[in-house]
Amino acid sequence: MSDTMDTQDQQSSTRPKSKMRLWLERMGVGAFLFFFIKGLVWLAIFFGAFKFIGCEGRQSPAESEKTEIAE
């Protein structure tokens, strides 16, 4: 049984890595953090733009406004 495991380990270690995997290993944590922070910045930009434009939907009426319930 261990003979089979050893040959599988040898085969997987001698198999050439794909270009994508090599690229990901080279980029590493730095690239992950860069794109993660970039995504958070874009979310903040869109959130700020929607708040600035006023696309929040219907807000609750002010206290001075009459509503059907308050009448």
N, C-alpha and C positions, 0 to 999 in steps of 0.2 A: 504494500500500500504506500509506504513512504517513497519507494522507487518511482511510482507514478507521480507523486506530488513533486519530487525533485525535478523530473523531466518537464513537468508543466511550468515550474518556476523558471527553469532554464530557457524554455521556449518564450515565455512572456518577457524575460529580460533581454533576450537577443532580438526580439521583434522590433523593427524600427518604429520610432514614435511618429505620429502624424504631424504635419506642419502646424496644424491648429493647436495641438497639445504643446508643442515646443514653444509656440508664440505665447500661449497662456502662461507657461512656466516662466518665460523670460519677463513677461509683464508683471506678473505676481500681484502682491498686495497693493503696490503703488497705483496700478491701473484701476484696480477695484475701487480704491478710495477716491481716485480722481473722478470716475464716472458716477459713483454714489453721491459725492458732494455736488457734482454738476447737476444731477437729477434733483437733488433737494433745492438747489438754487432756482432751477426752472419752476419747480412747484411753488416756491415762494413768490416768484415773479408773477405767475398766473394768479395766485391767490390775491396778491396785492392789486393786480389789475382789475380783478372782479370786484374787490372791495372799493376801489377807486371809481369804477364805472357805476357801481350800484346794482349789480346783478344778483342780489341776495334773495330776491323773491319778495313776497308781500310781508311787510313788517306789521307788527301789532299796532293798532291805532293809539295815538297819544291819549292821555287822560281827558283832555279837553274835547276831543272828538266824540260825538254821540254815536253809539252803536245800538243795534236792535235790543241787545240785552240790557244796556244801561238806561234805556228810556223808561 
